[in-house]
């Protein structure tokens, strides 16, 4: 059996991002999922571009953070 630990909430804040990178470097965490509408998202993208994140997925964020799209463009 293989256990894969995924770190949730990448992009939440810079400190969360750095903690996730530390866990990946230590070999404890194998992947993460990024929240695209949080204060640390740009920082998370920078870390990912540096090759520090081996596997990243999308964390759907429906109830927190600022919408990415202009609300008037989304029909109800």
Buried (B, 14 or more C-beta within 10 A) or exposed (E): EEEEEBBEBBBBBBEBBBBBBEBBEEEEBBBBBBBBBBBBBEBBBEBBEEEBBEEBEEBEBEEEBEEEEEEEEEEE
